[in-house]
Amino acid sequence: MTLPEVESPARQDARWPLEVVTARRPLRWLGAACVLVVLGMVASALVTNPAWEWPVVGQYLFAPSVVRSVLLTLELTALGIALGFVLGTLLALMRLSPNRLLSSVAWAYVWLFRSVPLILQLLFWYNLALLYPRLSVGVPFGPALFDFGTMDLIGPLTAAVLGLALHQAASAAEIVRGGLLSVDHGQREAAAALGLPPARRLFRIILPQAMRTIVPTAFLSKVL
C-alpha cells in the first residue's frame, strides 16, 4: 500500500503564485496631504512676513548673553536631573522598604513635591534666608557646634539646583519604583537563593534589568 504523494507548500506556491495586494487607504493619504498643505502655509506665513524681522531675531538669538544663559540653563538641567535621579532612587528604595516609617516618609515626600508647583519651590529655596537667616550644625536637639549664614550657603544658583533636584527626585522616585517592580519576582528569589547580599542583589541583578523600563520612561517624561 502506497501513500498518496503530497506536494510541499513550496511546490504549490510555485505552481499557483499568490500576488500580495496592499490595502488602499485614500482617506489616509488625503489627510496627510492636507496636513502638509497646512504646514506649508504656516511656514510660508512665518518666513515671508516682514513684520517678524528675522535678521533682528537672529542678532538677539545668538547674542553672547543669550548663549551664556542657554548654557547655564543646560547645566542646571543636567545637575537637577542627575541629583534628582540619585535621590529618587533612594526614595524608591524607601517606598519599597518593609519598614512602614521609611515607606510613609517617602510617600509623603513624593506627594508633597509633586503637588507643589516648581516655581513655588524655587522661590522658597531662594528666599529661605527670610525664614532661617542662619543655619547651624550640632547635636540634635542640643547645642550647635557651628553656624553660618543662609545667604552665604544658598546662593541663586545653589537654590536653583536644589529646587530642581528635589522636584525631579519626586518624579524620578516613581519612575525608578515602577522599573524595580517590573522585574520578575523570581529574579529576586533566585538571587537570594544564591546567597547574594541585598546590596549586590540590587546593583547586579535587579537594577540592570529594571533599567530597560526606567530609561525609556525617564526619556519620554522629559521629552513629553
N, C-alpha and C positions, 0 to 999 in steps of 0.2 A: 504493500500500500504506500503510495507516494503522496506526500503533502502538496497542496497547490502552491504554486510559486507566487510569492507576494512581492510586488515591486517596492523598492525602497522609496522613501519620500523624495530623495534627490532625483531619481529617475522620473517620478511623477511630476516634479516641478519642471524638469527639463522638457517633458512632453507637453505639459499644459502650463506655460509660464503665466504667472499672475502679475498684472500691472498694478502698481501701487498708485493710487489716486489720492492726492492730498485734498482735505476738505477746503472748500472755498468759503471764505468769510468776507463778503464785500463790505458789510457794515463796519467790521473792524478796520479795514483799510481806509474806508471813508472817514471814520473817526480820527485815525492817525493823520490823515491829510488835513482835516480841519484844525487839529492841534498845531501842526506845522505852520499852517497859514496864520493862525493867531500869534504864534511865537514870532514869525517873521514880521508881522505888523507891529508887535510890541518892540522888537529890536530896531526896526526902521524908525519908529517914533522916538526912541531914545537917541539914536545916532544922528538923525537928520535935524533934530530940533536945536536951533542955535541958542535957545534960552538956557540950555544946560551948561554952556561954556566949558566944554570938555578940556581945553588947554589949561584953564584955571583950576579945574578939578585935579588934573594930573600934577600941576605945580604944587598944590597943597597936599595931595595924597602922598607924594614922595618927599615931603619936607623933612629935614632932619629931626625935628621934634616929634613928628608923627611916626617916623620909623623907629625912633627910640621908644616911643610909647607902645608900639606894636610888639617890639622885642621884650619890653618889660611885662606886657600882658601875657606873652607866651611863657616867660619864665615863671610868673606867678601861677599860671595854669598848670605847668608841669610840676611845680613844687606842691601845689594843692592836691593834684591827682595822686602823686607818689606818696605823700604823707597821709592822704586820705585813705588809700588802699591799705597801707600798713596798719593804721588804726582800725580801719573797717574789718580787716582780717581778725584782729584781736577781739573786736566786738562780736563778730560772727562766731568765734570760738566760745565766747561768753554766753551767747544766745543758745548754743548747743550744749552748754555745760549742764550736768545734772544738778548742780548747785542752784537752788531757787533764787538766792540773793544775786548771784552773778547774772543769771538769765534775766531777772527782773530789772536790774540796773541797765543792762544792755538794751532791753526792750524800751525802757523809758528814754534812754539817750536817742535811740533811733526815732522814736515817736516825736520827741521834742525838736530835734534838729531838722527833721523832715517837715515839721509843721510850721516852723518859724521861717519867714522869707529870708533869703540870703542877704538882702540889703540891710535888714534889721540886725542880723548877726554881725555884719561888717561894721555898722555904726556902733553897736555895743562894744566890740573889742577896741575900736578906735577911741571911744570915749570912756574906756574903763577907768582911766585916771580920775574921772569925776566922781566915781563911786569909791574907788580904793586908791587914794593918792600914793600910798606906799605899800609894798608887798614885803613880807618877811618870811624867813625860813628858820625853823627851830623845832622844838619838841611839840608834838601835837597837844593842843590844849594847855601848853606850858609856855615858858619864856622863849622869846625869839633870840636866835643866835646872831643874825644879821638881817638887815633890811635894805631896800633900795627903792628908788623912785619908779613908779609905774611908767611914767613917760620915758625914762631912760631905758627901760627894758622893752616896752612895746611901742615901737615907732609906727609910722604909717605902713611901711612895707611888712613889718612883722605882724601887724594887725590884719593886713590883707591875707597873708599866708595862713595865719591862724584861723581866720574865719572861713577861708576856702577849704582848708584841710578838714576842719571839724564838720563843715556842712557836707563835704564829699564823703567823709567817713560813714555818715548815716546811710547814704545810698549804697556805698561800697559794701557795707556790712550785709545788706540784704542780698546783693549780688553774690558775694562770697558764700553766704549761708546757703543760698539756693544751689550753688555749684557743689558744695560739700554734701548736701542732701541728695544730689543726683547720682553720687557714686553708690553702686550696689552695696547693700549691707554685707553681702558675702565677702567682699574685699576686706572689710574691717575684721570680720571673723577669721579670715584666712591669715591676715597679718598678725592678729592676736594669737592665733594658734602657733605661729612660728616663733613666738616669744619676743617679738619686737617691742621696744619701749614705745609709749604713747607718742612721744615727740617724733621718733623715727617713723612710726606708722603714718603720722600726719604728713610729714615732708617728703617721704619716699614712696608712699603707696597712695594715700588718699588725695592729697593736694595736686600731684601731677595729673591724675585722672579728672579732677574737678576743673582744671584749667581749660579743658575742652569746652566747658559750659561757661566758665567765668569770663574768659577773654572775649568771645563774640558778644556776650550780653553787655559787658562793660563798653565795648566799642560802639555798639548800637545805641546805648544810653547816652553817649557823648555826641554821636552824630545826630540822633533824632531829638 
